Amino acid sequence: MPSKRLSVVVTRRLPEVVETRLKELFDVRLRDDDTPMTRGELVDAVREADVLVPTVTDQIDAGLIGQAGEQLKLIANFGAGFDHIDVATARQRGILVSNTPGVVTEDTADIVLALMLGVTRRIPEGLTLMQTGEWGGYAPTAMLGSRLGGKRLGILGMGRIGQAVAKRAAAFGMQIHYHNRRRLHSQIEEKHEATWWESLDQMVARMDVISVNCPSTPSTYHLLNARRLKLLKPSAVIVNTSRGEVIDENALTRMLKAGELAGAGLDVYEHGIQGNPELRNMPNVVMLPHMGSATYEGRVEMGEKVIINIKTFADGHRPPDQVIPAML
């Protein structure tokens, strides 16, 4: 164990139980208000801390890492995604990077199904009718949506979350299809009764619902571009809980506006928190504020993983959730 406690800077407010444990173990500086740090505050943090605990709202790029003090040796990210961190530059500076994989799987999969139901069963529209007092009573042809049972679900990215989505969707009677760069083991396919499509173009053209669950990488940027979105059936619904930049949001907006797609459920957006303003006024679009992993249990588990990563590092070992080259 080092003779002094590690200096840890946390960039956002975390659940109280996590902050309490951090204070017990480390010389920690916590965030007083729940707002993102400014660039200047992040610079001060990397200059003073032994360990930085950022979130997805912090851009830990090469310029910032270049201003870090020699004592900064670990970036213990609070979250599974790490595309906001320049891992290559960190490695060049001898700074380890860790994340919190596996924690958000079940919670995100729940939100995927919630978005599917929200769009196909027109739940936000029904909620608005009740809240505004405009509901005129039952009518046989009013508020007609479509059922999920029997529909083809195409999962783009059949990793942990994709497989959790498949499990839930199968319970609704959906047919499971998926596209990965590499085909899954036959036992996993059999478990989910899933059909692999080598061609993404061919898969999206035949699906009723598309769920985007792949990570953000250079190869997935605008993977669903204007050309590929045009392949979808006009009756298709698209759900994205992964990263906004996987979809060409402007092209998606144009198609929804033109009636070339039945609807969309979005928890992430291409340009940060904004989202295309036109999407907000579309009754067939359900928009959520990036809350796919937002459960108390999940955020506490994230914090516990962060603490384990830091504690293991403090004990002279590599963090169990270190981001390694094979993950890049």
PyMOL commands that set and color helices and strands:
alter all, ss='L'
color gray80, all
select helices_A, chain A and resi 16-25+39-48+62-65+87-92+105-120+123-132+160-171+186-192+200-204+226-229+244-246+249-257+277-281+296-314+325-327
alter helices_A, ss='H'
color red, helices_A
select strands_A, chain A and resi 7-10+27-29+51-53+74-76+96-98+152-156+175-179+194-196+209-212+237-240+263-266+285-287
alter strands_A, ss='S'
color yellow, strands_A
deselect
rebuild
show_as cartoon
